[in-house]
Amino acid sequence: MFEALREKLESAFSKLRSRGKLSEADVDLALREIRRSLLEADVDFHVVRDLIEKIRVRAVQIDVLESITAAQHVSTVVYEELTALMGTDASPLTIASKPPTVVLMVGLQGSGKTTTTVKLARRLKNGHNPLVVACDLRRPAAVEQLRVLAAESKVAFFGPDAGETDVLKVVRDASAWADSHMNDVILLDTAGRLHVDRELMDELSAVARTLVPHETLLVVDAMTGQEAVNVAKSFHELLILTGLVLTKLDGDARGGSALAIRAATGVPVKFAGLGEGTDAFEVFDARRMAGRIMGMGDMQGLLEKVQAAGSEETEKLAESLKNREFTLETLLLQFQQIEKMGPLGKVMEMIPGFSRIKGVGDADIDGSIIRKNRAIIQSMTPAERRNPKIIKGSRRRRIALGSGTSVQMVNQLLAQYEQMKKLYKTFSSAGSGKGLNLKSMFGGAGRFRFK
């Protein structure tokens, strides 16, 4: 979502890299670029104005200018101010000292509220026994959608009886059900509208009075631009929100609302939805988000993805490598683990500095290459995977046909495998200082070049 903003900020910083020290004229030039970048990203004008002024005050401090380069100084200031803008510290979910904890999920229709309810419940499964409750009795198929998603995520579900129209009865019955089934967290998926109206708010207020929530979370579509801020303000005035959940942060919209929504409402962003899957959900961390925007990467996020991808394949991979063996079976396991971590371009963006490498996010690092290479290996016999030297002309044609690729791609994979095998042997020896040709691993030619 922040790719365009990141590129524009990096462009502004690049103009300062040749400066030994900063003058006020240098600061003004950089701030004009930063202001324009933020406004184009759909950040609220008032928020941009305040942010730029804070950056200006810090950027011209003389005692700092003598110790670091201009680009380092300004980028550090911008990073810290962006972090402060979004909320320096993560805001944890409030858990009641006496169960159950009640979480009221609210939002407009189409914001991803139902999916987010299940995402949060799935996250809470680690240490809790959550129950999702279908309180949207107006939208066709809303109850069934929640039921299906809950079943897929193995989360407890409670819904209304057929023909039930009284949402307050559903809430009371759900509370009794949770008590008898030891559910210590109740998540109420309430009704939404296409706009904020009195009828919607009256219903939500009645639900909150029936089962007093410990958290009232507004689900906001980050792709709606500045309107997301207006929606958050309206809900907060009428319901007193305790937190926000930003959805669709994996989209290609400008995303300025994600930066400005806390500053504009005073309500902390607690969670972020990063995809359609019920596992694409994380605690909102302003430092990590600012790091991604600034092209500084997100090593903590990358570590979490690696740990999440760890599974049975990890043990197989360790077993394969313990005797310094690197086979096509080993390579296949690596491909499968990489795919579990998500879109390759998104994963690469988490590595510090990769946003300044030509090819990240485009065809140079293409996840489809991994899928095709995986298909090629899976089209081989066990004997061929263990001993690729037996794969001659007729076998290569058969593998290409079975994988839906070409003989040329089979040849490329086998050549890359031999290169990686040699590299593996090199890295297995103590004291190796050679680097990896990452682009060759992912189907490209040559090495990455920094802009």
BELNOR-V188713 format. One record per backbone hydrogen bond with DSSP energy under -1.0 kcal/mol. CO is the residue of the C=O (numbers start at 1). NH is the residue of the N-H. If there is no record, write none. Layout:
BEGIN
co->CO nh->NH
co->CO nh->NH
END
This chain:
BEGIN
co->2 nh->6
co->3 nh->7
co->4 nh->8
co->5 nh->9
co->6 nh->10
co->7 nh->11
co->8 nh->12
co->9 nh->13
co->10 nh->14
co->11 nh->15
co->13 nh->16
co->16 nh->19
co->23 nh->27
co->24 nh->28
co->25 nh->29
co->26 nh->30
co->27 nh->31
co->28 nh->32
co->29 nh->33
co->30 nh->34
co->31 nh->35
co->32 nh->36
co->33 nh->37
co->34 nh->38
co->35 nh->39
co->36 nh->40
co->37 nh->41
co->38 nh->43
co->39 nh->42
co->41 nh->256
co->44 nh->48
co->45 nh->49
co->46 nh->50
co->47 nh->51
co->48 nh->52
co->49 nh->53
co->50 nh->54
co->51 nh->55
co->52 nh->56
co->53 nh->57
co->54 nh->58
co->55 nh->59
co->56 nh->60
co->58 nh->61
co->61 nh->65
co->64 nh->67
co->64 nh->68
co->69 nh->73
co->70 nh->74
co->71 nh->75
co->72 nh->76
co->73 nh->77
co->74 nh->78
co->75 nh->79
co->76 nh->80
co->77 nh->81
co->78 nh->82
co->79 nh->83
co->80 nh->84
co->81 nh->85
co->82 nh->86
co->83 nh->87
co->101 nh->186
co->102 nh->214
co->102 nh->215
co->103 nh->188
co->104 nh->217
co->105 nh->190
co->106 nh->219
co->108 nh->111
co->112 nh->116
co->113 nh->117
co->114 nh->118
co->115 nh->119
co->116 nh->120
co->117 nh->121
co->118 nh->122
co->119 nh->123
co->120 nh->124
co->123 nh->126
co->124 nh->128
co->125 nh->127
co->131 nh->187
co->132 nh->158
co->133 nh->189
co->135 nh->137
co->139 nh->142
co->141 nh->145
co->142 nh->146
co->143 nh->147
co->144 nh->148
co->145 nh->149
co->146 nh->150
co->147 nh->151
co->148 nh->152
co->149 nh->153
co->150 nh->155
co->156 nh->132
co->158 nh->134
co->161 nh->164
co->166 nh->170
co->167 nh->171
co->168 nh->172
co->169 nh->173
co->170 nh->174
co->171 nh->175
co->172 nh->176
co->173 nh->177
co->174 nh->178
co->175 nh->179
co->176 nh->180
co->177 nh->181
co->178 nh->183
co->184 nh->101
co->185 nh->131
co->186 nh->103
co->187 nh->133
co->188 nh->105
co->188 nh->190
co->189 nh->135
co->193 nh->109
co->197 nh->201
co->198 nh->202
co->199 nh->203
co->200 nh->204
co->201 nh->205
co->202 nh->206
co->203 nh->207
co->204 nh->208
co->205 nh->209
co->206 nh->210
co->207 nh->211
co->215 nh->104
co->216 nh->242
co->216 nh->243
co->217 nh->106
co->218 nh->245
co->220 nh->247
co->221 nh->224
co->224 nh->227
co->225 nh->228
co->226 nh->230
co->227 nh->231
co->228 nh->232
co->229 nh->233
co->230 nh->234
co->231 nh->235
co->232 nh->236
co->233 nh->237
co->234 nh->238
co->235 nh->239
co->236 nh->240
co->243 nh->218
co->244 nh->270
co->244 nh->271
co->245 nh->220
co->246 nh->273
co->247 nh->222
co->248 nh->251
co->255 nh->258
co->256 nh->260
co->257 nh->261
co->260 nh->264
co->261 nh->265
co->262 nh->266
co->268 nh->244
co->270 nh->284
co->271 nh->246
co->272 nh->282
co->273 nh->249
co->277 nh->280
co->279 nh->281
co->280 nh->274
co->282 nh->272
co->285 nh->289
co->286 nh->290
co->287 nh->291
co->288 nh->292
co->289 nh->293
co->290 nh->294
co->291 nh->296
co->292 nh->295
co->295 nh->353
co->298 nh->302
co->299 nh->303
co->300 nh->304
co->301 nh->305
co->302 nh->306
co->303 nh->307
co->304 nh->308
co->305 nh->309
co->306 nh->310
co->311 nh->315
co->312 nh->316
co->313 nh->317
co->314 nh->318
co->315 nh->319
co->316 nh->320
co->317 nh->321
co->318 nh->322
co->321 nh->324
co->327 nh->331
co->328 nh->332
co->329 nh->333
co->330 nh->334
co->331 nh->335
co->332 nh->336
co->333 nh->337
co->334 nh->338
co->335 nh->339
co->336 nh->340
co->339 nh->342
co->343 nh->347
co->344 nh->348
co->345 nh->349
co->347 nh->350
co->348 nh->351
co->350 nh->298
co->351 nh->354
co->353 nh->356
co->354 nh->357
co->356 nh->451
co->357 nh->360
co->359 nh->362
co->362 nh->365
co->366 nh->369
co->367 nh->371
co->368 nh->372
co->369 nh->373
co->370 nh->374
co->371 nh->375
co->372 nh->376
co->373 nh->377
co->374 nh->378
co->375 nh->379
co->377 nh->380
co->381 nh->385
co->382 nh->386
co->383 nh->387
co->385 nh->328
co->387 nh->390
co->388 nh->391
co->390 nh->392
co->392 nh->396
co->393 nh->397
co->394 nh->398
co->395 nh->399
co->396 nh->400
co->397 nh->401
co->398 nh->402
co->399 nh->403
co->400 nh->405
co->406 nh->410
co->407 nh->411
co->408 nh->412
co->409 nh->413
co->410 nh->414
co->411 nh->415
co->412 nh->416
co->413 nh->417
co->414 nh->418
co->415 nh->419
co->416 nh->420
co->417 nh->421
co->418 nh->422
co->419 nh->423
co->420 nh->424
co->421 nh->425
co->422 nh->426
co->423 nh->427
co->424 nh->428
co->429 nh->432
co->436 nh->438
co->437 nh->441
co->438 nh->442
co->439 nh->444
co->440 nh->443
co->449 nh->358
END
